[in-house]
Amino acid sequence: MSFSLEQIAALPKALLHDHLDGGLRPATILELADEIGHPLPSTDLDELAEWFVRGANTKDLLQYLATFEHTIAVMQSAAHLHRVAREAALDLAADGVVYAEVRFAPENHQLGGLGLDDVMEAVQDGFRDGMAQACSAGNPIIVNTIVCAMRQADRSGEIARLAVDWSRRDDRVVAFDLAGPETGFPPTDHMQAIDTVRRSHLHLTLHASEPPGLELIDQALYCGAERIGHGVRLREDIAWEDGRIAQLGRLARYVLERQVPLEMAPSCHVHVGAVESFDQHPLAAFHRHGFVVTVNTDNRLMSGVSVSSETFHLAQAFDLTMAELGQLAVAGVESSFSDWSERRRMVDDVIRPAYGI
């Protein structure tokens, strides 16, 4: 079945893996950089947007991450953080996203002298204001927050305690994650932080996308991750025939049988070299085999994508039906860290009626 981008944009969608510092509006970057005197690769709006996409599309995760120098630079004051968070909520709502979990690392936003609580307050207030503004415009959205610690730093214990504390103060803070370069920085190096999170019954998701991919997925599960960030390299534990799953390895079988959700971001996976091309991405095959997979953006600015565009290209590449699109949207909501009643309401009252499933 063929869908237009406009049709998909009008459908309600969920988003579980989106980085706040990877989704700024290019116009906002230009304005805030000028305000603080931060030099940019270009001061032309279109050229700047293209620079981010070109810089990220290198088949190299470290070069991909280097583009964040400029977004993080303009997110060092409470006012700027509030604006970026508010605009993120508005942009996602305008794209038809009805539920989003946006993640960020508070430790990356202290260069201007902000305390960790100041950072959290600015972002949470920004999301709250964005949600209210979107609702007033007829595009209601729920935005929950995942607090990240950076793998290559030594502050994960401190950030885990921050996440737990804020989850008790604000029920929109729902989970903890480890972000940043994965190779050489396994999650098992941060067991104290992970233990803090798990003892406090805060949700846990962990990135696992770089080589050695299977080992990182295995480690994330060992650490108690409820979802796997990316997880695209699970395909390496699978025997394939003509683009279809023929046989599962032990790890892939475990993920399937336990129905561990995979937070997949197809364009990002192509850009960092985890997948050769979009039409070779395993998301559709995983879904059709019974894995729990969700459609995500990772970094909307760097990959030049939206939830709608990712869904549209998946539908085109793999001939997804309306029912399958609805199943993916349901998987996003049901795999979320929102509370049970909120999940049920969104699935029963919003998602299923829109997709006719």
N, C-alpha and C positions, 0 to 999 in steps of 0.2 A: 504494500500500500504506500502511496506517495503522499508526503505531507509538505506543506510550505513552512518556512521558518516562522511566518506570522501565526500559523495555526499552532505550532508548538509553543511559541511565546505566550499564547493565550491560555495554555493549559497550566494547571497548578503543578508545581514541582518542588522537590526537596533537595537540599544541598548540605552535605555533611563534612566536606573537606575543602575549605576555602581559607586562605591566609589573608589577614587584614592588610598586611604590608605588601601584598601582591595583587591588590585590587583597586588601587587608587585611580581616580580619574586623571588622565594626562593634564587636563586644564588645571586641576587642583595642584598637581606637582609644580607646574609652571608658576602659578600664583604664590604658593608657599615658598618655593625656592627663591623667587625674587624677593620675597619679604625678608628672608633670613640671609640672603647673599650667598646661597649655595650654587656653585656652577653646575650646569647640566650639559649633556652631550649636544643638545639642540634647544633653541628657544622657539622653534616652530612647532606648533601643536601636532600636526600630522607626522612630521619627522621624528618628534620625540616618541610618539606612540609606536611608530615603526621601529625605532631604535631598541625599545624594550623587547619587542617580539623577535627582532633579528638577533639581539644579544642572548636571548634565552634559547633560541633554536640552534643550538650548537652541538647537540648529542653529548654534552658534557655537563653533569650536574653542578660541578664546582663553578663553571663559567655561568651557568644558569643562575646560581645563587649570588654571583657577583653583581647582578643587576639591581639587587636590593639595596646597594649602597645609597642610591638616590632616593628611594622611597623612605627608607628608615631615616635619612637625614632630615626630611621635612616632617617627621613625626616625633619631635622632641619637646613639644610644649603641650600643656593640657588643652589649650584651644585648638591646636592642630589635630591632636588625637581625637578630640570630640568631633571635629568636622569630618575627619576621615571615616570614623565609625558611623556617624549619621548618614553620610553619603553612601556608605556600603549598604546599609539597610535599605535606603531608598532605591539604589540601583538594582539590588536583588529583587525587591518588590516589583519594580517596573518590568523585570524580566519574567514575572510570573512565579517567582519563588515564594511559597507560602510558609516554608519552614527552613531555617538555615542555622548551621553551627559554624561560626567564624572563629578562627584561632589566631592567636598572636603570642609573642614572647615579651612579657613586660620588661625583662632585663635589657632589651634592645632599645628602650625608649627613655633612658636615664642620662643621656649625654648633656641635656640641658638643665640637669639638677633636680629632676622630678624624683620623688620617692616612689617605691613600688605601689603603694596604696594610691598615690596621686594618679599614676598611670591607669590603674584599674578603674578608678572612679571616673576619669575622663572618658575612657572607652565605654564603660557601662552606661554612663549618662548619654553618650552619643548614640549608642544602639537604641536606648529607650526613646530618645527624641526622634530618631529616624523611624522607629516603629509607629510612634504616634502620628507622625507626619504622613507616613505611607497609608495608614488606616484612614486618615482624614481625606486622602486623595482617592480612596476606594480600592487600595491595593494592600489589604491587611497582610502582615508578615510577622512571624515570631523569629527572633534572633537570639540564639543562645551562644555562650562563649566557651571555648576550650582554651585553657591556659597552657602555654608551651614553655618548657625549659630548653635551652640550647645544649645539644649533645657535647659540643666541643668545649663548653665552659664548665666551671666547677660550682655552679649555683643551683643545681637541680633540687637539692634538699630544701633550700630557702624558697625556691619558686613553688615547690610542691606544697609547702606549708602555707604560702600565700594563696594558692588555688583552693586549698581546703578551707582556709579562713573566709575567703570571699564566697565560697559556695554556701557557707552557713549564713552569710549576710545577704546574699542575693541569689535567689533560686534560678536565675538565668546563667549563672556560672556552673557548668555541668560536668566538666571533664578536664583531664590532664593529658599532655602529650609531650614527646621529645622531638624537637625539630632540629634542622641543620644537617650538616654532612653526616652520613651514616657509616661509611667505610672508616674503620679505625675507632669508632665511637659507639660500640654496641650498647643496647639498652641495659645489659647486665652490669655495666659500669655505674648505673644509676639506681641500684636496688634500694638504697636508703630512701630515695625520693619515691620510688614506686611503692615501697612498703608503707610509707606515710599516706599515700593516696588510697591504697587498698584498705588499710586499717580504718580509714575514715569513710569508706564506702562512696568515694568519689569515682566517677566513671573513668576508664582508662582506654585510650586508643594510642597506638604506636606506629610511627612511620616504619615501613619495611619495603624498600624499593630498589636499593642499589645492590650491585654485586658485593658479596655472594648472597643473592636474593633469598634463596631457600633457607639459608642459615639465619638470616635476619628475621624472616617470618617465623621460623621455629623459636628463636629467642623471644620474639614479641609474645608469642603464645605462652611460652614458659613464664614470662613476666606477668601473665594474667591479663593481657590486652583483650578487651571485649570486641574490638574491631581492629582491622589491619589497615593502616594508611597506605594506599596504593595496592600493594600485594600482587602487582602484575607479573612478577617473576615466578609466581606459583605455577605458571604455564610450563616452567622448566621441569616440573615434577609430573608432567602429563605426557602420554604418548598421543600424537595427533595423526589423523588420517583425513586428508582432503578438507582441512580446516575444522574438523570436528574432533571432539574428545573421544579417543579410543580406549584409553586405560589410564587410571589414576595411580600415582605413587602414594606412599603412606601418608605424607604430609598433606597432599591435596585431598586425599580421602578423609583425613581428620577434619580439615577445614569444611569440607562438604557436609560430613555427617554431623558436625557440631553447629553447622549453619553460622559460621563466623562471618560477619559482613566484611566485604572488601570495598574500600573507598577508592574507586578507580577514577582516574582523570586522563582520558585517552590522549588529548592533544599534548599534555605535559609529558606523557610517557613517550610519545614520538620525539618531542623536543630534546629530552635528555638521553635519548638513545636506548631506552628500555624496550621499545618496540620500533621496528623498522619503518612502518607506515601505518596510517590510520586504519586502512582496510585489513591490516593484519592484527589488529588489537583483539584480545581474547574476550572482551567484556560480553559480547552477545553470545558467544559459545558457552561461556561460563554460566550465563543466565539460563540458557536453554537446557543446560545439563543439571540445573537445580542449585547452583551456588547462589548465595546472597550477594549480589553486586549492586552498587549504587553509582550513579552518574555524578561526577564532580568536576570542578574547574581547577582546583589547586591554586593557581594564581591567574586571575582574569586578565590583569594588565600584561604580564609577561607572555602568556600564551595567546593573548588576543582573542579570548573566548568569553562566552556566557554559558549558563546552564542550558539555555535554549539552543545555542549554536552547537554545543556538544551533543545534545539529544538529537538535533536535526541531522547532523552528520552521521551519527550512529544509525538513525533510521534509514538514511540513504544507503549507507555502506552495507548494511546487513538486512535490509528489507524488513524492518521491525513493524509489527502490527500495532494498532491502537491498544489492543489488549496488553501487548508486551510493554509498550510505553507506560501504560497504567500500572503494570506489575512492578516496573522499575521505580516509579514514583511511590508506590506503596512500600516497597523495600526501603526507600530512603527514609520515609516517616517511621516505619516500624523498627528500623535499625538505629533510630536517633536516640539521644540521651534525654529527650523530653520525658515528662512524667506520663504514666500510663493513660490517664484520662484524656490528656491533651493529644496523645498519639491516636487514640481511638476516635476522638472527635474529628481530627483532620482526615483520617482515612475514610471514615464512614460518611462524613458530611461534606467533605471537600474533594478528595481525590477520586473515590469510586464513582460518584455521580458524574464528574467531569469526563471520565474516560469510559463510562458505561460498563464498568466491570463489577 
